[in-house]
Amino acid sequence: MGIKSLHSQIKKASRHVRLQEFSGKTLAVDASMLLHKGSCGCARELAMDIPTDRYIQYFLKEILNLEKLGIKPLVVFDGQPYPPKQNENSRRKRQREISLQKAKLLWDKKNYCEAQRYFLAGVSITEAMVQKVIQRLREHNIEYLVAPYEADAQMAYLATCGKVYGVITEDSDVIVYGAAKVFTKTDTNFGTSLMIDASLLQECFELDQWSFLKFIYISVLAGCDYLPSIPGVGIKRSVEFVKRIKDKDIFQAIPRMGLYLNLQITIPEHYVHNFHKAVNIFRHHMVFDVDTQCIVPLNTYDEGSCYTDMPYIGRILSKETALGLAVGNVSVNDLSIINNYSPSSIFTQSVNIEITVTGLEEAIAWTLPCCPVITLNLRVLKIVTPQSSQFADMSYGVIKLSDERLSVFNMQSLIKCSMSDCCIVNINDRPFLMLWKWTMINDTISVADSLESMSISSISSDTTSIARLNDINEDDPCNIEHSVPFKVLGVCHNMNRQEVLEAGYIRLYDHKLPVKACLRPDPSNKFDKDAIAVDLDVGNGWQHIGFIPSELTRYVHKPFTEGKLSVVVDHIRFRTTWMLVGFYVKITITKVHSMWENYVVMKSKKSALSLFPQTLLRGGVGFSFEKKNTFSLLI
């Protein structure tokens, strides 16, 4: 639930961000948030015990989207039921059971729409669901952690210890636990989020003498999972009360709250005692320390206090049990053994190393002698590794051929890779540094230079061949495939075109099906008899959605009639910036056996600059260099 109305109070500490700003950072991800969102798409199946893995698919999609943005996720699951939340958890469980009963009755009466609403309210997350997700995370080598109790406290601890940069969650409790950077309202498809910076909280409350402890007082008074608010007291009156008592003992001031606020307020019995407990929970909640692999308090105890003074903050488990719980080998319900997964690779300390790539040499096939036989197509890089790393003597490295971040190669490109994501492999008796995961640190090549220096070579992905870039003759037209983006105009001209694009968007991203594109001359266009129309097939035949810019049609007509063009749809996006409200499509037109004219390339460049402000061009944001030497643009 979180703190009531806290988000509205801390707007000054919030700002909208693009997640690409945090590429290379590790963020803790609230697993409960993703499980609940994912279960909404299969609530009826879960409630009626119909086999489904849609919640797993949703979970993995969100995590993999973060990785595509350059963010390293660390997924944190809730652990044992937390005793101080017993009353709140019991209340929620009763509500779910009532909703589930209503949903089944309505479903039997064929009132499916209303039944679905109650199925959503009645869905619950089980340990079996969590174990299935954990298994898939292991398969994808994604780090995770099961907290001893509340995931919010565990994520805040990871943040305060520097294990993660920030936390992705929708629960405001994590702010009160002490996380410095919290990301809410996160959309991994569009790479956006609302970041709350705890260092700016003081500006939101305007207290005479700010302290984080006073923020905890305000949050607990406003109402939380551990203590309901006093009737008539919300976040604003909590702030006012803390302001007026100044540095007085809050525990002595609470019984006289009505006098401070000039209100008729009845303080519930035992409220001060329960308030003290709630404050201690937010300060000393039991968490798992990944270095010592022991259960420890979130913050050290005050002088003169110890664990025995506050047993409600959670039990201290043995080191073996704590580690087993953290890796998912121990049940959160009864601490019984449910798995035997080896945790040796989960909590290793990842040391980042910076590798300079100085040359792009060849494509090479690496066949792994396993069953079934796996062949990886790799790209060979000439590299310089730091003398301080264990790979100091390595002169060559390899990455997956499908990794296109180095398609337009810039000398002295600096990339960063964790030592846990590197290893030495031998291919044809030759040692290489295998870069399984890596991030571009800087790309000193400018946008204009990138346009002019696009590679026109084509690397063969045939597993039996080795294609050397130096062997490709750029003067031989048979080797040339030149691709540029063409802006599709008129997509918002009428509602039908928007409906086609929306259907295409659903087909691409929800159903994982291709959307085809084609070009055709349209002499019936009353504005331009040489117009070239763009049609899409979203599963129900070809439908017109727009035109390529009129100033480029004369460059397209001849290769089109000669059959030397191909067109594909890479992305469909919904945009709300610069008054461009609606669905827009990115198409890429490839010209074979010859290069596009300079004018066409320059118009593509201008289209890019008009859609992406200069501040977003740093580090290549807004542009990507994709397969077949394609310079791609979102439109």
DARAWO-V90900 format. One record per backbone hydrogen bond with DSSP energy under -0.5 kcal/mol. NH is the residue of the N-H (numbers start at 0). CO is the residue of the C=O. If there is no record, write none. Layout:
nh->NH co->CO
nh->NH co->CO
This chain:
nh->3 co->222
nh->5 co->2
nh->8 co->4
nh->8 co->5
nh->9 co->5
nh->10 co->7
nh->12 co->9
nh->13 co->10
nh->14 co->194
nh->16 co->192
nh->18 co->190
nh->20 co->17
nh->21 co->18
nh->22 co->19
nh->23 co->69
nh->24 co->21
nh->26 co->24
nh->26 co->71
nh->27 co->165
nh->28 co->73
nh->29 co->167
nh->30 co->28
nh->30 co->75
nh->31 co->75
nh->33 co->29
nh->34 co->30
nh->35 co->31
nh->36 co->32
nh->37 co->33
nh->38 co->34
nh->39 co->35
nh->39 co->36
nh->40 co->37
nh->41 co->38
nh->42 co->39
nh->45 co->41
nh->46 co->42
nh->47 co->43
nh->48 co->45
nh->49 co->44
nh->50 co->48
nh->56 co->52
nh->57 co->53
nh->58 co->54
nh->59 co->55
nh->60 co->56
nh->61 co->57
nh->62 co->58
nh->63 co->59
nh->64 co->60
nh->65 co->61
nh->66 co->62
nh->67 co->63
nh->68 co->64
nh->69 co->66
nh->70 co->65
nh->71 co->24
nh->72 co->70
nh->73 co->26
nh->74 co->142
nh->75 co->28
nh->76 co->144
nh->78 co->148
nh->79 co->147
nh->80 co->331
nh->82 co->80
nh->84 co->81
nh->85 co->82
nh->88 co->84
nh->89 co->85
nh->90 co->86
nh->91 co->87
nh->92 co->88
nh->93 co->89
nh->94 co->90
nh->95 co->91
nh->96 co->92
nh->97 co->93
nh->98 co->94
nh->99 co->95
nh->100 co->96
nh->101 co->97
nh->102 co->98
nh->103 co->99
nh->104 co->100
nh->105 co->101
nh->106 co->102
nh->107 co->103
nh->108 co->104
nh->109 co->106
nh->110 co->105
nh->111 co->109
nh->114 co->110
nh->115 co->111
nh->116 co->112
nh->117 co->113
nh->118 co->114
nh->119 co->115
nh->120 co->116
nh->121 co->117
nh->122 co->118
nh->122 co->119
nh->125 co->123
nh->129 co->125
nh->130 co->126
nh->131 co->127
nh->132 co->128
nh->133 co->129
nh->134 co->130
nh->135 co->131
nh->136 co->132
nh->137 co->133
nh->138 co->134
nh->139 co->135
nh->140 co->137
nh->141 co->136
nh->142 co->72
nh->144 co->74
nh->145 co->325
nh->146 co->76
nh->146 co->144
nh->153 co->149
nh->154 co->150
nh->155 co->151
nh->156 co->152
nh->157 co->153
nh->158 co->154
nh->159 co->155
nh->160 co->156
nh->161 co->158
nh->162 co->157
nh->163 co->157
nh->164 co->25
nh->165 co->25
nh->166 co->180
nh->167 co->27
nh->168 co->166
nh->168 co->182
nh->171 co->169
nh->173 co->170
nh->174 co->171
nh->175 co->171
nh->176 co->172
nh->177 co->173
nh->177 co->174
nh->178 co->173
nh->181 co->195
nh->182 co->166
nh->183 co->181
nh->183 co->193
nh->186 co->191
nh->187 co->185
nh->190 co->186
nh->191 co->186
nh->192 co->16
nh->193 co->183
nh->194 co->14
nh->194 co->192
nh->195 co->181
nh->196 co->12
nh->196 co->194
nh->197 co->179
nh->197 co->195
nh->199 co->196
nh->200 co->197
nh->202 co->199
nh->203 co->199
nh->203 co->200
nh->204 co->200
nh->204 co->201
nh->205 co->201
nh->209 co->207
nh->214 co->210
nh->215 co->211
nh->216 co->212
nh->217 co->213
nh->218 co->214
nh->219 co->215
nh->220 co->216
nh->221 co->217
nh->222 co->218
nh->222 co->219
nh->223 co->226
nh->226 co->223
nh->229 co->220
nh->232 co->229
nh->233 co->231
nh->237 co->233
nh->238 co->234
nh->239 co->235
nh->240 co->236
nh->241 co->237
nh->242 co->238
nh->243 co->239
nh->244 co->240
nh->245 co->241
nh->247 co->244
nh->251 co->248
nh->252 co->248
nh->253 co->249
nh->255 co->252
nh->256 co->253
nh->258 co->255
nh->259 co->255
nh->260 co->256
nh->261 co->257
nh->262 co->257
nh->264 co->262
nh->266 co->264
nh->267 co->265
nh->270 co->267
nh->273 co->269
nh->274 co->270
nh->275 co->271
nh->276 co->272
nh->277 co->273
nh->278 co->274
nh->279 co->275
nh->280 co->276
nh->281 co->277
nh->282 co->278
nh->283 co->279
nh->284 co->280
nh->285 co->312
nh->286 co->295
nh->288 co->286
nh->288 co->293
nh->289 co->287
nh->292 co->288
nh->293 co->288
nh->295 co->286
nh->297 co->284
nh->298 co->282
nh->304 co->301
nh->308 co->305
nh->309 co->306
nh->312 co->309
nh->313 co->310
nh->316 co->314
nh->321 co->317
nh->322 co->318
nh->323 co->319
nh->324 co->320
nh->325 co->321
nh->326 co->322
nh->327 co->324
nh->328 co->323
nh->329 co->323
nh->330 co->335
nh->334 co->330
nh->337 co->328
nh->338 co->328
nh->342 co->340
nh->345 co->342
nh->346 co->342
nh->349 co->347
nh->350 co->348
nh->351 co->349
nh->352 co->416
nh->354 co->352
nh->354 co->414
nh->355 co->383
nh->356 co->354
nh->356 co->412
nh->357 co->355
nh->357 co->381
nh->358 co->381
nh->360 co->358
nh->360 co->379
nh->361 co->379
nh->362 co->466
nh->363 co->377
nh->365 co->375
nh->366 co->364
nh->367 co->365
nh->367 co->373
nh->368 co->366
nh->369 co->367
nh->371 co->369
nh->373 co->367
nh->375 co->365
nh->375 co->373
nh->377 co->363
nh->377 co->375
nh->378 co->398
nh->379 co->361
nh->380 co->396
nh->381 co->358
nh->382 co->380
nh->382 co->394
nh->383 co->355
nh->384 co->393
nh->388 co->385
nh->391 co->388
nh->393 co->390
nh->396 co->380
nh->397 co->432
nh->398 co->378
nh->400 co->376
nh->402 co->399
nh->403 co->401
nh->405 co->402
nh->406 co->403
nh->408 co->406
nh->411 co->356
nh->412 co->356
nh->412 co->409
nh->413 co->441
nh->414 co->354
nh->414 co->412
nh->415 co->438
nh->416 co->352
nh->418 co->350
nh->420 co->417
nh->421 co->418
nh->422 co->433
nh->424 co->422
nh->424 co->431
nh->426 co->424
nh->426 co->429
nh->429 co->426
nh->431 co->424
nh->432 co->395
nh->433 co->422
nh->433 co->431
nh->434 co->397
nh->434 co->432
nh->435 co->420
nh->435 co->433
nh->436 co->420
nh->438 co->415
nh->440 co->413
nh->441 co->413
nh->449 co->445
nh->450 co->446
nh->451 co->447
nh->452 co->448
nh->453 co->450
nh->459 co->457
nh->464 co->461
nh->467 co->465
nh->468 co->360
nh->470 co->467
nh->471 co->468
nh->473 co->471
nh->475 co->472
nh->476 co->474
nh->478 co->475
nh->479 co->476
nh->481 co->590
nh->481 co->593
nh->482 co->480
nh->482 co->628
nh->483 co->588
nh->485 co->586
nh->488 co->486
nh->488 co->546
nh->492 co->489
nh->497 co->493
nh->498 co->494
nh->499 co->495
nh->500 co->496
nh->501 co->497
nh->502 co->498
nh->503 co->499
nh->504 co->500
nh->505 co->501
nh->506 co->502
nh->507 co->503
nh->508 co->504
nh->509 co->505
nh->510 co->505
nh->512 co->506
nh->515 co->536
nh->517 co->534
nh->519 co->532
nh->521 co->530
nh->524 co->521
nh->530 co->527
nh->532 co->519
nh->532 co->530
nh->533 co->545
nh->534 co->517
nh->535 co->542
nh->536 co->515
nh->537 co->535
nh->537 co->540
nh->539 co->540
nh->542 co->535
nh->544 co->533
nh->545 co->533
nh->546 co->488
nh->547 co->531
nh->548 co->486
nh->551 co->548
nh->552 co->548
nh->552 co->549
nh->554 co->551
nh->555 co->551
nh->555 co->552
nh->556 co->552
nh->559 co->555
nh->560 co->556
nh->561 co->557
nh->562 co->559
nh->563 co->558
nh->565 co->589
nh->567 co->587
nh->568 co->514
nh->569 co->567
nh->569 co->585
nh->570 co->585
nh->572 co->583
nh->574 co->572
nh->574 co->581
nh->579 co->576
nh->580 co->578
nh->581 co->574
nh->581 co->579
nh->583 co->572
nh->585 co->570
nh->586 co->485
nh->586 co->584
nh->587 co->567
nh->588 co->483
nh->589 co->565
nh->589 co->587
nh->590 co->481
nh->591 co->563
nh->591 co->589
nh->592 co->479
nh->600 co->596
nh->601 co->597
nh->602 co->598
nh->603 co->599
nh->604 co->600
nh->605 co->601
nh->606 co->602
nh->607 co->603
nh->608 co->604
nh->609 co->605
nh->610 co->606
nh->610 co->607
nh->611 co->607
nh->615 co->612
nh->616 co->613
nh->619 co->616
nh->620 co->617
nh->622 co->619
nh->623 co->631
nh->625 co->623
nh->625 co->629
nh->629 co->625
nh->629 co->626
nh->630 co->482
nh->630 co->628
nh->631 co->623
nh->631 co->629
nh->633 co->621
nh->634 co->632
